[in-house]
Amino acid sequence: LFRSNSFRETELLDYLRSNKVEKLVVVGMMTHMCIDATVRAAVDLGFSCTVIADACATRDLEINGSVVAALDVQHAFLAALAFFYAQVQDIETYLARY
C-alpha cells in the first residue's frame, strides 16, 4: 500500500531519532504528494526541513475537467511549504552554504 508520508508505517522516525538527526533535506517526486506530506509531518515531529526545489518534481493535475500545469502545481506547493514548513532553496544556493 502506497503512503505519501515517509514517516507513516516506516522505521524512518526511529532511525532519525536514534542517530540524533534534527535537520532534513528533502528532495524527490512528487512535490504535491510525498514531498508535501513528508515535510509537514517532519515539522510536526520536531524536525527542521529544507526542500531543494530543483531536485523535486511533480506532474499536471486535473480537477473538474481543468488541467493544472505541473509548473503551477510545483510553485503552489513549494510556496505553501516555504510559508511555514521549510526553507525552500535551489541546489546551488544550498550547496554554497556547505
Secondary structure by P-SEA (a helix, b strand, c coil): ccccccccccaaaaaaaaacccbbbbbbcccccaaaaaaaaaaaabbbbbbccccccccccccccccccaaaaaaaaaaaaaacccccccaaaaaaac
